[in-house]
Amino acid sequence: MTDQVPPERNGWRDESMSRKHREWGITCAAYDIDFLLLEVNGRVVVAVVEYKHERAQLQTPNCPQYQAIGSVATLALLPFFVVRYAHDHSWYKVRVMNEYARKWLPEIMVVMTEDEYKGLMYRLRSRQRPDAL
């Protein structure tokens, strides 16, 4: 563990808040989340998914950001997945991140086609897929 807060890497977020948080120090940490979606059925959250483009920096399952998101999802009794997707949406690498997600996918990592992933999204919502999709 380092005592220094890493600098802002990209510069395109609200940089003033990022700088201010870094001034407050390592004991007042916050995590940047790239593309976190709450998957919903109506207004009810059914899963937490952190989406990563195929060219995004690789993270390990035990990285601090995923641990923080996972703790919130688990406290809310929600499945948490990290999904890396192809630029053309031809594949989705779905990683199970907590025990609630494991109820939906028994394997830790599954590579799915778009059609298979869409099926998972409908199952999470307890909805039947329309044939037209």
N, C-alpha and C positions, 0 to 999 in steps of 0.2 A: 504494500500500500504506500502510495506517495503522499507527501504532505503538501504537494503543490497541485493546484487546480489546473487542468490542461487548458490551453487557449482555445478560443473559438476557431473552428476549422474552416467553416464555409463562408461566413460573413453575410449570408443572405437572410438569416433569421432576424428577429428583433434583437439586434446586436446590443442595444443599450441594456436590455434586461439580462442578457447573457453576461455582459461585462459586470454588471452590478452583482449578480449572483456569485461570480468568481471573486469579487472583492470581499464578499462576506466570508469566504473561506471554505475549506474542505469539510468542516464539520456542519456546514449548512448546504450540503450537496443537493443538486437537482439533476435530473436526467432528461436529455433531449430524446424525444421519440420521433422517429422519421415519419411513419404513416400508419398510425394506430387507428383501427376502425372498430367501432362497436357494431357488431352484426346484430340486427334487430328483427323481431317479428312484431310488426305494428310498432308499439312503443316499448316493447319489452326486450331487453338485451338478452341474446341467446349465446353470444360468444365474444371474446376479445381476440382480435387478430392484428398482429404487427406484420404489415406487408413490406417486403423488400424486393426491389427490382433486381434482376439477375446480375447487374453490374454494381450493385451496392456492396459496400465493404462487408466482408464476412464477419460474423459475430459467433462466439461460442454460446451454447445454451446457458451457461452459467455466468454470462456477462452481467454486470450490475443492472443495466437497463431492463433486461429480461427478467431478472430476479425481482425487481421492483414491480414491473407490470404483473408478473405471475403472482406476487403476494396480494395485489389488489384483486385480481381475477379469482384467486382461490378463496379469499375472504368473502367475495360475492357469490361463491359457489358456481362460477362460470368457467367453461372451457377456455383455455388460452392456447392459441396456435401462433407460430411464426411461419409465414408463407412467403417463400421466394418464388417469384414468377418470371417467366420468359417475357421478353419485350413484345413478342407477337402473341402472347398468352397461349402458346402451344403446350406449355407444361407449368405445373405448380408443384413445388417441393414443400410439402406440409409437414412441419415438425410439431409434435405433441409437446406441450410445455407444462402441463399439470395433470393431476389425476382425473379431473373432469373432462379434459380433452381426450384422455385415454379411453374413456367410455365410448367415444365416437370413432376413434382410430386406435386399435390395439398396438400397432407398430409405432415406434418412436418417430420414424421418418417415412413418408410415403410420397412417391412421385406420381402425380395424377395428370391426366389430360384435362383440358378445360371442361369437357362434358362431365368427367368424374368429379371435378372440384365443384362444379355447379350443383351436382347431385348432393354432395356433402352440405352445401349451403342450404339447400331445400330441406334436407333431413334435420339439420340443426333447428330449423324453423317449424318442424313437424308439419311440413306442407308437401303436397304432391306436386311434382314438376308438371307444368303444362306441356303437352306434346309439342306445341308450336315452338317452344324454346329449343 
